[in-house]
Amino acid sequence: MGPLAITLILLLGLAGFGYLCWRKLAIVAALQPEVRWDRPGERLKRLLSIGVLQSRMIAASSGQG
């Protein structure tokens, strides 16, 4: 396969990737901002429970026994 064919395949691949990225980023750009500073006590509790202690992973693994 010659360099011209490889160049065309590369350009088509990059164009397809760019198109998919554009579609995904357009969805993200259309989202509304979210307030993340409300309920700090509840958020800290969930961070410790789910993030640090991994309570969801423990619950999922104990259900399969």
C-alpha positions in Angstrom: 0.0 0.0 0.0 1.5 3.3 -1.0 2.0 6.4 1.0 -0.9 8.2 -0.7 -3.4 5.4 0.3 -2.1 5.4 3.9 -2.4 9.2 4.0 -6.0 9.1 2.8 -6.9 6.4 5.3 -5.3 8.5 8.1 -7.1 11.6 7.0 -10.5 9.7 6.9 -9.9 8.3 10.3 -9.0 11.7 11.8 -12.0 13.3 10.1 -14.3 10.6 11.6 -12.8 11.0 15.0 -13.2 14.8 14.8 -16.8 14.5 13.8 -17.5 12.1 16.8 -15.7 14.5 19.2 -17.7 17.4 17.8 -21.0 15.6 18.4 -20.1 14.6 22.0 -18.7 18.1 22.9 -21.8 19.8 21.5 -23.9 17.8 24.0 -21.6 18.8 26.9 -21.7 22.4 25.8 -25.5 22.4 25.9 -25.7 21.3 29.5 -26.7 23.7 32.3 -24.3 24.4 35.1 -24.9 22.4 38.3 -24.7 23.8 41.8 -22.1 21.7 43.7 -21.8 23.7 46.9 -25.2 23.0 48.3 -25.7 20.4 51.1 -22.1 20.2 52.1 -22.7 17.8 55.0 -24.6 15.3 52.9 -22.0 15.5 50.2 -19.2 15.0 52.6 -21.0 12.0 54.1 -21.5 10.4 50.6 -17.9 11.1 49.7 -16.7 9.2 52.8 -19.2 6.4 52.4 -19.0 5.8 48.6 -15.6 7.3 47.7 -13.4 6.3 50.6 -15.1 3.2 52.1 -16.4 1.9 48.7 -19.8 1.0 50.1 -21.2 0.4 46.6 -18.5 -2.1 45.8 -19.0 -4.0 49.0 -22.8 -4.1 48.5 -22.4 -5.4 44.9 -19.8 -8.1 45.9 -21.8 -9.4 48.8 -25.0 -9.8 46.7 -23.3 -12.3 44.4 -22.3 -14.9 47.1 
